[in-house]
Amino acid sequence: MQELLEPGGFETLAAFVAVAEAGSFTAAARRLGRDASVLSRRVSQLEQRLGVRLLSRTTRRVALTEVGATYLGRVQALLDELASASREASDRAASPQGLVRVSLPVSFGRLWIAPLLAPFLARHPQIRVEARLTDRFVDVVAEGIDVAIRVAAGVQRDSSLTTRRIAAYRNRLVAAPSYLAARGTPRTPADLMAHACLGFTGHAAWPDWPLMKGGARETVRPACSLVADHSEVLLLAAIDGAGITFTADWLAGPALRAGSLVEVLPGWGGREEGGVYAILPPGRLVPAKTRLFVDEVAQAIRAGWTH
């Protein structure tokens, strides 16, 4: 890309990307540690060189034009490739080593990350891991966290942080075969109203269960015999035959594969796909030790998701 060859070309492109991702010159300036007027001048110069407007400006924020959105994708890919090349060059000088501080949600961390830690440390003896399991929203910068694994519905966006989506999940309806044998199997979402249901108050739509199958949508407000703020409590109750629960497939997966749970109303699931995200502090240059941890966790989770 010719702009990189211009004087200050890298800084100009980085300024454009930061403003586009942050949605304002002020937020981008905080992210880069520069003055907002400098960023504004660089973006204006870039637009003048290209002969096209990349950003639509208002008094409060900026938004990408159609051309700007296309240009952003190309520039991000280019800057990521340059950053990757720089990391590879640095990595040749020293093998990954040092402490990686990791924040993990309790249930997901216990089920999916904890079994990966010992094999990871055995493969990389120069790396140490400090794992902190908490369902509290962690400030990765203020608390000195190298990577936080978060499980959330929808898309995680924080312009000041680096976010990498490493897996996807959906909420499913599940119950024990013993429960269905005793109470019958629902055929439609409306049938759930006649069943014992187990409700998780942590769902964004609680007390409703918003369901979707193809283009069909149904919302059910079940009569719950058990309500809890911890999904594993409900999972265990479902396995014991207490009723039907609406839970993430990453949580129910092992029980489904073992046959202690079966899917109810196959095809009907949560309307919104959730994601597993690696959240890292600001900056494109991720230390080799952290990048290695995230890469291996992502690979292991994706492999486990399909078995």
N, C-alpha and C positions, 0 to 999 in steps of 0.2 A: 504494500500500500504506500503510495507516493508520500502521503502526509508524514510518515515516519522519517523520511529522508530530509524533511524540512528542519531548519533550526528549531529546537524545542518541540519537535514533532511528537515525541513520546509523551511529554508532559501535557501537550494539547489534547491528544487522544484520551489520556487518562482523566483529564479534567472533564471532557465531554461525557465519558462513561460514568464518572462519579455523579455528575449533575443529573444525568438521565436516570440512574438507579435510585438516587436519593429523592428526586422530585423537586429539588430546590437548590439554588446556589448556596444558601446558608448552610443547609445540612451537608452538602458536598464539601464545603469549606471546612466544616468541623471534621469530617471524615479524613480529609487529606492534610489537615493542619495548615491550610493556606487561607489567604484573604478572598472573600467572595468576589470582590471586584476583579481580582486577577483571573479567577475562573471564568467570569463573565466575558472578560476581554479575550481570553483564549478561545472560548467557544465562538464568539463573534468573528474572530479572525479565521477560524476553521470554516464557518459558514460562508465567509467572503471568498475564501480560496476555492471552495466547492461550488459556489454560485447557487446555493440552495439553502432553505431554512430547515434546520434540524429540530429546533425546539420552538414550541409556542409558549410565549411568556405571559404570565398574568402578574398581578401585584403580590399574590401569595405563593404561587408555585409555577413550575414549568411542566410541560407535557411534550412527549415526542410527537413530531409530525409523522405521517406515513413513511416518508423518505427517511426520517430520523430513526424510526424503529428498525427499518431494514439495515440501515448503516450501523446502528448499535450492535446488532447481532454479528455483523462481520468484524467490527472492531473488537468486541469482546472475545471472539474466537482468536483473533490475532494476538491480543494482549495475553490471553491465557496460554497460547502457544509459546510466546516469548518468556513468560514466567516459568513455564514448564521446562524450557531449555535452560534457563538460568538455574533452576532447582537441580536439574540433572547434572549440570556442571559442578555445582556445589557439592552434590551428593558423592561425586567421585573422589572428593578430597577427604571425606570422612564417612564412615558407616553410621547409620542412624543410632543415636545413643542419648541417654538422659531420661529425665522424668516426664511422663505424660500424665497430666491431671485430667481425669475424665468424670463428667457428671452424667448419671444414668437415672432414668425413671425406675421406680422400685420394681414393679412387676416385670416390665420389659427387660430391665437390666438383669434381674435374677434368672429369667427364663432363656434369654437369647444372648446376652453379653457375657455373663459370668462363666458359662462353659467354654468360652473362647479364650479366656485370659491366660490360663496355664499353658495351652499350646502356643499362644502368641509369645509369651515370655521364653518358652523353651527354644523357639526359632530365633529369637532376638535377645540374647543374654545381656546386651549392652543397654537395653531399654528397661526402665522401671515404670510401673503403672500405679497411680493412686486413684482408686475408684470411689466416688462418692455417690451413694444411692439416695435419691430424694425425689419426691414428686413436687417439690417447690420449684417455682420458676427461677432459674439461676442466672445471675448476671455474669456472663463469662469473663468480661473485662475486669469488673470490680473484684471478682473472687479468684482471679488468676487461673481460670479453667482453660485448658488447651482445646478441648472439644466437649461439647454437650450433645448427647443423643436425646432427641425429643420425638415423641410420638404424638401426632396431632391430626385432627380433621382439617381438610382443606390445605391451602398452601401457606407455608411459613415465609413471611416477608419481613425483613428488618434491614433497612438500607445501610445500617452501620456495621452489619455483621456479614460474614461469609456463610452462606447456607448451601448445603449439598443434600439433595434428596437421594436416599440410598435404597428405599424400598417403599412399596405401597400396600395398603390393606383395606378391607371392607368389613363392616359390621354384618354379622350373620345371626339368624335365629337358630338356636340349638337346644336340644333336650336329650335326656338319657332314654335309651330304648325302653327301659322299665317304666318310665313315666308315660310314654306314648302307648305302651301296651295296656296300661291301666286306664288311661284317660282318653285314648283315641288320638288320631293324628289330624291336626288342622289342615283344611284344604284351601282356605282363603284367608287373607289377613283378618277379615271380620271374625273368623272362627276363634281367633286368639282371645276374644273377650270372654269366651266360656272356659278358659284354661287358667291354671295357676301360673303366674308369670313372676319373674325375678327381675327387679328393676335396679339399674345402676344410675345413681343420681349425678354421676359425673358426665353423662351424655349432655351435649350442648342443647338438645331439644327436649330433655327430660321435663315433664313426665310422658311426653309423646314418643312413639317409635315411628319415625318417618321412613317408609319403605318404598323401594322402587324395584320394578322388574321390567327391563326393556324401557318402553316409554310410559308404562303404567305406574301411577303413584298412589299410595294409600298412606294415611296417617292413623295410627292406632294408639289409643290411650289405655293400656292394659290395666286390669285389676291385679295388683301385685300382692302376693302372699309374703314376699320378702323384698325389702329394699335395703340397699347398702351403698356406701360411698367407696367401696373397694371392689374392683371387678373380680379378683380372685376368690373372694368370699362367695360371690354369686356363681362362679364357675364350679366350685366344689359342691355347692348346693344342687346345681343342675346335674352334676355327675351322680349325686346321691339320689336323684329322682324327684327333687322338690318342685320342678317346673321348667318352664321355657325361659330362656334368657336371650338377650340381644347383645352380642359381644363381638369383639374384634377377632377376626380369623387368626391373627398371630397368637392370640391367647388361647383360643379353642382348638387350634390346629393339632397339637399333640393328642388331645382327647378324642378328636374326630378320627385321627389316624389309628388310634388304639381301639376304636369302636365303643368307648364308654360314653360318647356323645354322637348324635347324628344330626344332620341339618334338617331343620323344619322349614316347610315351604321353600324348597330349593329354587334358587333363582331370585327370590326376594331378598334384598339386602339393603344396607344403608344407602341413602341417596348420594351421599358425598364420600368420595374416596379419600381415605386418610393416608398420611405419609410418615415414614421414619426419616428423620433429618439429622444430619451432622451439622452442628452450629459451631463456627469457629470465630475467634476474634477478628477484628477488621484487618484488612491487608491481604494481598494476593499471594505473598510469599509464606506458605505454610511450612513449618519445620519438617524435615524428612521423617522424624520419629512420629509426629502427629499424622502426617499424610499416610505413612505406612499403617498405622493403627486403623485409621478410617477406611483405607482401601481393603484391609483384610477383614474388618468387621462387615463392610458392605458385601464383600464376596461371600462370606460365610452365611450371612442372613439371606441373601438371594438364593443360595444353594439350598438352605434349609426350608425356605418358603415353598420350594417346588417338590419336596419329598414328604 
